[in-house]
Amino acid sequence: MKDLKIGILCDLYGVLLTEKQREMVRDYFDYDLSLSEIAAQHGISRQAVADAIKKCEKTLVDIENSLGFYAKLSEIKNGLQKISELNRMKMYDEATATADTLLGSI
């Protein structure tokens, strides 16, 4: 199963990959092309595509581990969902406290 997180990491950090690497990762994760289809497009072997994608995955994960933008975006998203739910339940003081905490972490 393909890791959707890698597609998101490519959106965040893809500019740090080569254009060819970025195309292969997007074709694989965003457009759900097979390794064989990508290989045919680039005129390389299926194994070369698999190796390139694996290398890109490692690079993107290493960058995320260093910078943490995806983790921070996830934290903000979860905080906003909690605030939204608290507002729906008319728990405005708790929503405000959650918003303040979230803002303090940015």
N, CA, C and O atoms as CSV, one atom per row, in Angstrom:
chain,resi,resn,atom,element,x,y,z
A,1,MET,N,N,0.837,-1.189,0.000
A,1,MET,CA,C,0.000,0.000,0.000
A,1,MET,C,C,0.875,1.243,0.000
A,1,MET,O,O,1.879,1.310,0.709
A,2,LYS,N,N,0.489,2.212,-0.792
A,2,LYS,CA,C,1.265,3.431,-0.903
A,2,LYS,C,C,1.016,4.319,0.312
A,2,LYS,O,O,-0.105,4.418,0.812
A,3,ASP,N,N,2.078,4.957,0.769
A,3,ASP,CA,C,2.004,5.843,1.926
A,3,ASP,C,C,1.617,7.242,1.453
A,3,ASP,O,O,2.418,7.933,0.822
A,4,LEU,N,N,0.398,7.654,1.755
A,4,LEU,CA,C,-0.080,8.963,1.321
A,4,LEU,C,C,0.736,10.099,1.922
A,4,LEU,O,O,0.811,11.188,1.353
A,5,LYS,N,N,1.342,9.843,3.067
A,5,LYS,CA,C,2.162,10.857,3.713
A,5,LYS,C,C,3.310,11.284,2.797
A,5,LYS,O,O,3.703,12.451,2.800
A,6,ILE,N,N,3.849,10.350,2.015
A,6,ILE,CA,C,4.959,10.688,1.118
A,6,ILE,C,C,4.501,11.688,0.065
A,6,ILE,O,O,5.256,12.595,-0.286
A,7,GLY,N,N,3.295,11.545,-0.441
A,7,GLY,CA,C,2.754,12.518,-1.389
A,7,GLY,C,C,2.664,13.906,-0.788
A,7,GLY,O,O,2.958,14.901,-1.450
A,8,ILE,N,N,2.253,13.966,0.478
A,8,ILE,CA,C,2.164,15.253,1.169
A,8,ILE,C,C,3.561,15.816,1.405
A,8,ILE,O,O,3.790,17.013,1.236
A,9,LEU,N,N,4.492,14.951,1.797
A,9,LEU,CA,C,5.869,15.410,1.998
A,9,LEU,C,C,6.458,15.934,0.692
A,9,LEU,O,O,7.232,16.891,0.693
A,10,CYS,N,N,6.090,15.304,-0.417
A,10,CYS,CA,C,6.561,15.785,-1.714
A,10,CYS,C,C,5.994,17.172,-2.008
A,10,CYS,O,O,6.688,18.021,-2.569
A,11,ASP,N,N,4.743,17.403,-1.632
A,11,ASP,CA,C,4.163,18.741,-1.800
A,11,ASP,C,C,4.928,19.769,-0.978
A,11,ASP,O,O,5.151,20.893,-1.429
A,12,LEU,N,N,5.328,19.381,0.226
A,12,LEU,CA,C,6.044,20.299,1.109
A,12,LEU,C,C,7.503,20.500,0.711
A,12,LEU,O,O,7.995,21.628,0.681
A,13,TYR,N,N,8.182,19.415,0.412
A,13,TYR,CA,C,9.631,19.460,0.227
A,13,TYR,C,C,10.093,19.072,-1.172
A,13,TYR,O,O,11.295,18.951,-1.410
A,14,GLY,N,N,9.166,18.877,-2.097
A,14,GLY,CA,C,9.521,18.413,-3.429
A,14,GLY,C,C,10.514,19.272,-4.168
A,14,GLY,O,O,11.255,18.777,-5.017
A,15,VAL,N,N,10.541,20.564,-3.856
A,15,VAL,CA,C,11.497,21.453,-4.527
A,15,VAL,C,C,12.940,21.071,-4.208
A,15,VAL,O,O,13.865,21.498,-4.898
A,16,LEU,N,N,13.130,20.269,-3.166
A,16,LEU,CA,C,14.482,19.846,-2.799
A,16,LEU,C,C,14.921,18.589,-3.550
A,16,LEU,O,O,16.070,18.162,-3.435
A,17,LEU,N,N,14.006,18.000,-4.316
A,17,LEU,CA,C,14.330,16.865,-5.171
A,17,LEU,C,C,14.642,17.380,-6.574
A,17,LEU,O,O,14.317,18.519,-6.908
A,18,THR,N,N,15.270,16.541,-7.390
A,18,THR,CA,C,15.455,16.923,-8.784
A,18,THR,C,C,14.098,16.878,-9.474
A,18,THR,O,O,13.153,16.276,-8.964
A,19,GLU,N,N,14.009,17.509,-10.620
A,19,GLU,CA,C,12.736,17.528,-11.349
A,19,GLU,C,C,12.303,16.110,-11.712
A,19,GLU,O,O,11.124,15.773,-11.598
A,20,LYS,N,N,13.241,15.283,-12.147
A,20,LYS,CA,C,12.924,13.911,-12.526
A,20,LYS,C,C,12.446,13.097,-11.311
A,20,LYS,O,O,11.491,12.326,-11.413
A,21,GLN,N,N,13.116,13.275,-10.164
A,21,GLN,CA,C,12.699,12.586,-8.944
A,21,GLN,C,C,11.288,13.016,-8.548
A,21,GLN,O,O,10.441,12.187,-8.213
A,22,ARG,N,N,11.055,14.313,-8.593
A,22,ARG,CA,C,9.751,14.861,-8.213
A,22,ARG,C,C,8.653,14.296,-9.127
A,22,ARG,O,O,7.577,13.933,-8.653
A,23,GLU,N,N,8.926,14.223,-10.427
A,23,GLU,CA,C,7.946,13.677,-11.369
A,23,GLU,C,C,7.633,12.218,-11.043
A,23,GLU,O,O,6.469,11.817,-11.039
A,24,MET,N,N,8.666,11.427,-10.771
A,24,MET,CA,C,8.441,10.014,-10.472
A,24,MET,C,C,7.641,9.834,-9.191
A,24,MET,O,O,6.736,9.002,-9.140
A,25,VAL,N,N,7.964,10.602,-8.158
A,25,VAL,CA,C,7.242,10.493,-6.890
A,25,VAL,C,C,5.787,10.914,-7.079
A,25,VAL,O,O,4.881,10.250,-6.575
A,26,ARG,N,N,5.561,11.991,-7.786
A,26,ARG,CA,C,4.176,12.441,-8.023
A,26,ARG,C,C,3.403,11.446,-8.882
A,26,ARG,O,O,2.233,11.167,-8.622
A,27,ASP,N,N,4.071,10.910,-9.913
A,27,ASP,CA,C,3.398,9.912,-10.745
A,27,ASP,C,C,2.993,8.694,-9.908
A,27,ASP,O,O,1.901,8.150,-10.073
A,28,TYR,N,N,3.867,8.287,-9.031
A,28,TYR,CA,C,3.622,7.091,-8.225
A,28,TYR,C,C,2.587,7.334,-7.127
A,28,TYR,O,O,1.651,6.550,-6.973
A,29,PHE,N,N,2.749,8.405,-6.372
A,29,PHE,CA,C,1.883,8.636,-5.211
A,29,PHE,C,C,0.621,9.439,-5.537
A,29,PHE,O,O,-0.450,9.146,-5.006
A,30,ASP,N,N,0.735,10.443,-6.399
A,30,ASP,CA,C,-0.424,11.288,-6.679
A,30,ASP,C,C,-1.295,10.728,-7.804
A,30,ASP,O,O,-2.523,10.779,-7.735
A,31,TYR,N,N,-0.644,10.191,-8.843
A,31,TYR,CA,C,-1.388,9.723,-10.014
A,31,TYR,C,C,-1.546,8.208,-10.048
A,31,TYR,O,O,-2.168,7.665,-10.961
A,32,ASP,N,N,-0.986,7.528,-9.056
A,32,ASP,CA,C,-1.138,6.081,-8.880
A,32,ASP,C,C,-0.685,5.272,-10.096
A,32,ASP,O,O,-1.266,4.235,-10.420
A,33,LEU,N,N,0.363,5.766,-10.763
A,33,LEU,CA,C,0.922,5.014,-11.880
A,33,LEU,C,C,1.766,3.867,-11.341
A,33,LEU,O,O,2.324,3.957,-10.248
A,34,SER,N,N,1.855,2.810,-12.100
A,34,SER,CA,C,2.684,1.669,-11.693
A,34,SER,C,C,4.151,1.980,-11.977
A,34,SER,O,O,4.477,2.908,-12.716
A,35,LEU,N,N,5.020,1.181,-11.372
A,35,LEU,CA,C,6.449,1.340,-11.622
A,35,LEU,C,C,6.747,1.140,-13.107
A,35,LEU,O,O,7.572,1.855,-13.675
A,36,SER,N,N,6.091,0.186,-13.727
A,36,SER,CA,C,6.296,-0.086,-15.160
A,36,SER,C,C,5.870,1.097,-16.025
A,36,SER,O,O,6.555,1.438,-16.989
A,37,GLU,N,N,4.752,1.721,-15.689
A,37,GLU,CA,C,4.288,2.886,-16.452
A,37,GLU,C,C,5.260,4.048,-16.334
A,37,GLU,O,O,5.551,4.730,-17.317
A,38,ILE,N,N,5.756,4.265,-15.133
A,38,ILE,CA,C,6.713,5.352,-14.907
A,38,ILE,C,C,8.020,5.046,-15.640
A,38,ILE,O,O,8.623,5.936,-16.240
A,39,ALA,N,N,8.448,3.798,-15.589
A,39,ALA,CA,C,9.677,3.394,-16.280
A,39,ALA,C,C,9.563,3.652,-17.777
A,39,ALA,O,O,10.502,4.146,-18.401
A,40,ALA,N,N,8.417,3.318,-18.347
A,40,ALA,CA,C,8.211,3.538,-19.780
A,40,ALA,C,C,8.259,5.025,-20.123
A,40,ALA,O,O,8.819,5.406,-21.151
A,41,GLN,N,N,7.680,5.861,-19.274
A,41,GLN,CA,C,7.684,7.310,-19.518
A,41,GLN,C,C,9.094,7.882,-19.497
A,41,GLN,O,O,9.411,8.789,-20.266
A,42,HIS,N,N,9.936,7.356,-18.620
A,42,HIS,CA,C,11.275,7.915,-18.429
A,42,HIS,C,C,12.363,7.140,-19.176
A,42,HIS,O,O,13.530,7.530,-19.156
A,43,GLY,N,N,11.989,6.071,-19.819
A,43,GLY,CA,C,12.955,5.293,-20.578
A,43,GLY,C,C,14.003,4.612,-19.715
A,43,GLY,O,O,15.165,4.502,-20.104
A,44,ILE,N,N,13.581,4.154,-18.533
A,44,ILE,CA,C,14.485,3.456,-17.617
A,44,ILE,C,C,13.814,2.169,-17.157
A,44,ILE,O,O,12.645,1.921,-17.452
A,45,SER,N,N,14.566,1.362,-16.435
A,45,SER,CA,C,14.006,0.091,-15.980
A,45,SER,C,C,13.051,0.291,-14.802
A,45,SER,O,O,13.095,1.299,-14.096
A,46,ARG,N,N,12.197,-0.698,-14.622
A,46,ARG,CA,C,11.268,-0.697,-13.488
A,46,ARG,C,C,12.043,-0.658,-12.178
A,46,ARG,O,O,11.649,0.040,-11.244
A,47,GLN,N,N,13.140,-1.401,-12.105
A,47,GLN,CA,C,13.966,-1.429,-10.895
A,47,GLN,C,C,14.584,-0.065,-10.614
A,47,GLN,O,O,14.699,0.337,-9.456
A,48,ALA,N,N,14.982,0.648,-11.662
A,48,ALA,CA,C,15.550,1.994,-11.481
A,48,ALA,C,C,14.509,2.941,-10.893
A,48,ALA,O,O,14.824,3.780,-10.049
A,49,VAL,N,N,13.273,2.796,-11.344
A,49,VAL,CA,C,12.182,3.622,-10.796
A,49,VAL,C,C,11.961,3.269,-9.332
A,49,VAL,O,O,11.840,4.158,-8.489
A,50,ALA,N,N,11.907,1.981,-9.026
A,50,ALA,CA,C,11.697,1.545,-7.634
A,50,ALA,C,C,12.813,2.082,-6.736
A,50,ALA,O,O,12.550,2.570,-5.636
A,51,ASP,N,N,14.050,1.991,-7.206
A,51,ASP,CA,C,15.186,2.498,-6.423
A,51,ASP,C,C,15.099,4.011,-6.226
A,51,ASP,O,O,15.354,4.518,-5.134
A,52,ALA,N,N,14.736,4.729,-7.299
A,52,ALA,CA,C,14.627,6.188,-7.212
A,52,ALA,C,C,13.537,6.604,-6.238
A,52,ALA,O,O,13.734,7.518,-5.437
A,53,ILE,N,N,12.387,5.940,-6.300
A,53,ILE,CA,C,11.277,6.281,-5.406
A,53,ILE,C,C,11.649,5.973,-3.961
A,53,ILE,O,O,11.346,6.756,-3.060
A,54,LYS,N,N,12.299,4.844,-3.737
A,54,LYS,CA,C,12.727,4.491,-2.383
A,54,LYS,C,C,13.718,5.529,-1.836
A,54,LYS,O,O,13.635,5.925,-0.674
A,55,LYS,N,N,14.646,5.958,-2.682
A,55,LYS,CA,C,15.621,6.978,-2.277
A,55,LYS,C,C,14.913,8.308,-1.973
A,55,LYS,O,O,15.243,8.984,-0.998
A,56,CYS,N,N,13.950,8.671,-2.807
A,56,CYS,CA,C,13.199,9.917,-2.590
A,56,CYS,C,C,12.402,9.855,-1.289
A,56,CYS,O,O,12.359,10.825,-0.533
A,57,GLU,N,N,11.769,8.699,-1.033
A,57,GLU,CA,C,11.021,8.535,0.211
A,57,GLU,C,C,11.932,8.780,1.409
A,57,GLU,O,O,11.573,9.511,2.332
A,58,LYS,N,N,13.104,8.169,1.387
A,58,LYS,CA,C,14.052,8.337,2.488
A,58,LYS,C,C,14.467,9.795,2.624
A,58,LYS,O,O,14.539,10.326,3.733
A,59,THR,N,N,14.740,10.440,1.497
A,59,THR,CA,C,15.134,11.850,1.517
A,59,THR,C,C,14.030,12.710,2.115
A,59,THR,O,O,14.294,13.554,2.973
A,60,LEU,N,N,12.789,12.500,1.664
A,60,LEU,CA,C,11.668,13.301,2.157
A,60,LEU,C,C,11.427,13.072,3.646
A,60,LEU,O,O,11.152,14.021,4.381
A,61,VAL,N,N,11.526,11.830,4.095
A,61,VAL,CA,C,11.334,11.514,5.519
A,61,VAL,C,C,12.467,12.131,6.347
A,61,VAL,O,O,12.224,12.660,7.432
A,62,ASP,N,N,13.691,12.064,5.842
A,62,ASP,CA,C,14.816,12.671,6.557
A,62,ASP,C,C,14.648,14.185,6.682
A,62,ASP,O,O,14.942,14.760,7.729
A,63,ILE,N,N,14.180,14.822,5.623
A,63,ILE,CA,C,13.941,16.270,5.665
A,63,ILE,C,C,12.847,16.585,6.683
A,63,ILE,O,O,12.979,17.518,7.475
A,64,GLU,N,N,11.765,15.799,6.657
A,64,GLU,CA,C,10.679,16.017,7.627
A,64,GLU,C,C,11.181,15.826,9.050
A,64,GLU,O,O,10.818,16.586,9.948
A,65,ASN,N,N,12.012,14.816,9.257
A,65,ASN,CA,C,12.554,14.592,10.600
A,65,ASN,C,C,13.408,15.768,11.062
A,65,ASN,O,O,13.481,16.052,12.257
A,66,SER,N,N,14.043,16.442,10.133
A,66,SER,CA,C,14.866,17.605,10.473
A,66,SER,C,C,14.035,18.867,10.674
A,66,SER,O,O,14.276,19.631,11.608
A,67,LEU,N,N,13.047,19.086,9.791
A,67,LEU,CA,C,12.300,20.349,9.805
A,67,LEU,C,C,10.963,20.269,10.531
A,67,LEU,O,O,10.578,21.213,11.221
A,68,GLY,N,N,10.258,19.167,10.386
A,68,GLY,CA,C,9.015,18.955,11.120
A,68,GLY,C,C,7.810,19.748,10.672
A,68,GLY,O,O,6.887,19.940,11.463
A,69,PHE,N,N,7.777,20.226,9.412
A,69,PHE,CA,C,6.628,21.003,8.952
A,69,PHE,C,C,5.350,20.169,8.893
A,69,PHE,O,O,4.281,20.651,9.268
A,70,TYR,N,N,5.447,18.931,8.430
A,70,TYR,CA,C,4.262,18.063,8.345
A,70,TYR,C,C,3.695,17.815,9.738
A,70,TYR,O,O,2.483,17.878,9.943
A,71,ALA,N,N,4.567,17.537,10.684
A,71,ALA,CA,C,4.112,17.305,12.059
A,71,ALA,C,C,3.419,18.548,12.611
A,71,ALA,O,O,2.388,18.444,13.274
A,72,LYS,N,N,3.982,19.715,12.339
A,72,LYS,CA,C,3.388,20.965,12.825
A,72,LYS,C,C,2.037,21.213,12.147
A,72,LYS,O,O,1.088,21.643,12.802
A,73,LEU,N,N,1.944,20.948,10.849
A,73,LEU,CA,C,0.663,21.105,10.153
A,73,LEU,C,C,-0.392,20.160,10.722
A,73,LEU,O,O,-1.554,20.538,10.873
A,74,SER,N,N,0.013,18.940,11.035
A,74,SER,CA,C,-0.917,17.976,11.631
A,74,SER,C,C,-1.393,18.457,12.997
A,74,SER,O,O,-2.571,18.335,13.333
A,75,GLU,N,N,-0.474,19.000,13.772
A,75,GLU,CA,C,-0.824,19.536,15.092
A,75,GLU,C,C,-1.823,20.686,14.961
A,75,GLU,O,O,-2.792,20.760,15.716
A,76,ILE,N,N,-1.586,21.572,14.011
A,76,ILE,CA,C,-2.488,22.709,13.795
A,76,ILE,C,C,-3.856,22.213,13.322
A,76,ILE,O,O,-4.886,22.689,13.799
A,77,LYS,N,N,-3.870,21.265,12.395
A,77,LYS,CA,C,-5.132,20.717,11.900
A,77,LYS,C,C,-5.932,20.093,13.037
A,77,LYS,O,O,-7.131,20.344,13.159
A,78,ASN,N,N,-5.286,19.288,13.865
A,78,ASN,CA,C,-5.983,18.658,14.994
A,78,ASN,C,C,-6.512,19.696,15.966
A,78,ASN,O,O,-7.620,19.558,16.484
A,79,GLY,N,N,-5.727,20.734,16.215
A,79,GLY,CA,C,-6.173,21.803,17.103
A,79,GLY,C,C,-7.386,22.536,16.550
A,79,GLY,O,O,-8.320,22.846,17.290
A,80,LEU,N,N,-7.375,22.809,15.261
A,80,LEU,CA,C,-8.517,23.489,14.642
A,80,LEU,C,C,-9.767,22.618,14.659
A,80,LEU,O,O,-10.875,23.116,14.857
A,81,GLN,N,N,-9.586,21.319,14.450
A,81,GLN,CA,C,-10.744,20.408,14.537
A,81,GLN,C,C,-11.320,20.402,15.950
A,81,GLN,O,O,-12.538,20.388,16.129
A,82,LYS,N,N,-10.448,20.412,16.944
A,82,LYS,CA,C,-10.912,20.433,18.330
A,82,LYS,C,C,-11.649,21.741,18.629
A,82,LYS,O,O,-12.697,21.726,19.275
A,83,ILE,N,N,-11.119,22.849,18.171
A,83,ILE,CA,C,-11.762,24.149,18.380
A,83,ILE,C,C,-13.134,24.164,17.709
A,83,ILE,O,O,-14.113,24.629,18.293
A,84,SER,N,N,-13.197,23.659,16.497
A,84,SER,CA,C,-14.467,23.611,15.776
A,84,SER,C,C,-15.502,22.784,16.543
A,84,SER,O,O,-16.655,23.193,16.682
A,85,GLU,N,N,-15.084,21.632,17.033
A,85,GLU,CA,C,-15.992,20.765,17.794
A,85,GLU,C,C,-16.441,21.449,19.092
A,85,GLU,O,O,-17.619,21.402,19.445
A,86,LEU,N,N,-15.515,22.075,19.788
A,86,LEU,CA,C,-15.873,22.783,21.022
A,86,LEU,C,C,-16.855,23.917,20.744
A,86,LEU,O,O,-17.769,24.146,21.536
A,87,ASN,N,N,-16.683,24.626,19.640
A,87,ASN,CA,C,-17.621,25.690,19.273
A,87,ASN,C,C,-19.008,25.134,18.965
A,87,ASN,O,O,-20.020,25.717,19.354
A,88,ARG,N,N,-19.047,23.986,18.253
A,88,ARG,CA,C,-20.346,23.364,17.966
A,88,ARG,C,C,-21.073,22.982,19.251
A,88,ARG,O,O,-22.301,23.030,19.316
A,89,MET,N,N,-20.306,22.601,20.273
A,89,MET,CA,C,-20.885,22.201,21.552
A,89,MET,C,C,-21.096,23.411,22.469
A,89,MET,O,O,-21.491,23.264,23.626
A,90,LYS,N,N,-20.825,24.615,21.932
A,90,LYS,CA,C,-20.978,25.883,22.657
A,90,LYS,C,C,-20.111,25.944,23.915
A,90,LYS,O,O,-20.495,26.523,24.931
A,91,MET,N,N,-18.942,25.334,23.817
A,91,MET,CA,C,-17.960,25.350,24.918
A,91,MET,C,C,-16.900,26.389,24.551
A,91,MET,O,O,-15.753,26.052,24.260
A,92,TYR,N,N,-17.308,27.657,24.572
A,92,TYR,CA,C,-16.494,28.738,24.037
A,92,TYR,C,C,-15.224,28.996,24.850
A,92,TYR,O,O,-14.182,29.313,24.278
A,93,ASP,N,N,-15.299,28.865,26.173
A,93,ASP,CA,C,-14.110,29.080,26.991
A,93,ASP,C,C,-13.038,28.030,26.680
A,93,ASP,O,O,-11.853,28.350,26.584
A,94,GLU,N,N,-13.468,26.782,26.524
A,94,GLU,CA,C,-12.525,25.711,26.193
A,94,GLU,C,C,-11.951,25.902,24.786
A,94,GLU,O,O,-10.773,25.641,24.543
A,95,ALA,N,N,-12.803,26.360,23.869
A,95,ALA,CA,C,-12.346,26.619,22.500
A,95,ALA,C,C,-11.302,27.729,22.493
A,95,ALA,O,O,-10.291,27.634,21.797
A,96,THR,N,N,-11.548,28.773,23.264
A,96,THR,CA,C,-10.598,29.877,23.351
A,96,THR,C,C,-9.287,29.412,23.965
A,96,THR,O,O,-8.212,29.785,23.494
A,97,ALA,N,N,-9.366,28.603,25.012
A,97,ALA,CA,C,-8.154,28.092,25.648
A,97,ALA,C,C,-7.362,27.223,24.681
A,97,ALA,O,O,-6.134,27.304,24.632
A,98,THR,N,N,-8.059,26.392,23.912
A,98,THR,CA,C,-7.397,25.551,22.923
A,98,THR,C,C,-6.745,26.401,21.842
A,98,THR,O,O,-5.626,26.117,21.413
A,99,ALA,N,N,-7.445,27.446,21.401
A,99,ALA,CA,C,-6.896,28.345,20.385
A,99,ALA,C,C,-5.651,29.042,20.928
A,99,ALA,O,O,-4.656,29.167,20.214
A,100,ASP,N,N,-5.691,29.488,22.159
A,100,ASP,CA,C,-4.539,30.151,22.770
A,100,ASP,C,C,-3.350,29.214,22.853
A,100,ASP,O,O,-2.220,29.610,22.569
A,101,THR,N,N,-3.601,27.966,23.243
A,101,THR,CA,C,-2.536,26.963,23.314
A,101,THR,C,C,-1.947,26.710,21.940
A,101,THR,O,O,-0.729,26.634,21.778
A,102,LEU,N,N,-2.821,26.579,20.953
A,102,LEU,CA,C,-2.368,26.334,19.592
A,102,LEU,C,C,-1.535,27.505,19.065
A,102,LEU,O,O,-0.486,27.306,18.453
A,103,LEU,N,N,-2.006,28.703,19.305
A,103,LEU,CA,C,-1.252,29.886,18.878
A,103,LEU,C,C,0.099,29.979,19.573
A,103,LEU,O,O,1.087,30.405,18.976
A,104,GLY,N,N,0.132,29.582,20.827
A,104,GLY,CA,C,1.402,29.596,21.561
A,104,GLY,C,C,2.418,28.598,21.047
A,104,GLY,O,O,3.620,28.758,21.257
A,105,SER,N,N,1.929,27.558,20.367
A,105,SER,CA,C,2.846,26.528,19.860
A,105,SER,C,C,3.367,26.842,18.467
A,105,SER,O,O,4.263,26.161,17.968
A,106,ILE,N,N,2.818,27.855,17.845
A,106,ILE,CA,C,3.237,28.212,16.465
A,106,ILE,C,C,4.469,29.099,16.511
A,106,ILE,O,O,4.976,29.506,15.466
